[in-house]
């Protein structure tokens, strides 16, 4: 979690205004994120259902963070 604190401190000292996803380096789908979150906290994940599409465009995009911040974020879900 120190990486998140470092990213917040870095953002606080910048001129950036807006919303930014501060996630791990590889994009992660909402489905995978929610499954991993359930696993991490020991919750039942049977309510997390995949959205079957030809192309999954719903993922946490971290390209803005990579362009603007020096802080590296590693996986917190052990993927």
N, C-alpha and C positions, 0 to 999 in steps of 0.2 A: 504493500500500500504506500510505501514511501515514494514510488514513482508517480502516483496520482497527486500526492502533496507537492512534489517537485513541479509537476505540470501546472498545477494551480498557481503556485508561486510565480512560475515563469509567465503564465497568462496575466496575472495581476500586474506584472511589471511591463506589460506590452500595451500597445495602442489598439489591440484587436477588440472589436465589439461584435457580439453575435453568439451563435450556438456552435459548439465544436464537440465532436465525438472524441473522447480521449479513451481509446480502446487499444488492445494489443495490436501488434504489427500486421497480422493476417486478418483479412475481413472475416467476420463470423456472422452467420445467419441468425435471425431472431430465434428460429427453432433450436439451433445448436446452443445458443446462449441460454435460453430458458431451460433446456434439458440439463446443461452443465450447472446452472444455478440450483436446480432441484437436487441434483446429485450432491453438490457441495454442502447443502444444508440438510440433506437427508429427507427431503420432501418427496411425496408421491408425484411422479411426473406423468401419470396416465392422462392427465388433462391437457398436456402439451401435445398438440396434433400438428403434423407437418402440413403445410399448404402445398399441395401437389400442383406444380406449374412446370411448363417446359423450361423456363428460365426463371430462377429465383432472383428477383431484383431487390428483395428486401434484406439488406444486410447493413451492419453498422460500418459506415464509410469513414475511414480514418485518414484519408488523403490530405485533408486540410491540416490536421495535427502534424502530419509528417512534414508538410511544407513550412509550417510556422514555428514549431517547437523543436528544441534540441533534445528534450527529455524523451528517452526510449521507454516504451511500455512493454513489459513481457507478459506472457500469458498467466492469468491468475487462475485458470481452470486446468492447467496441466495438460494442454493439448499439444 
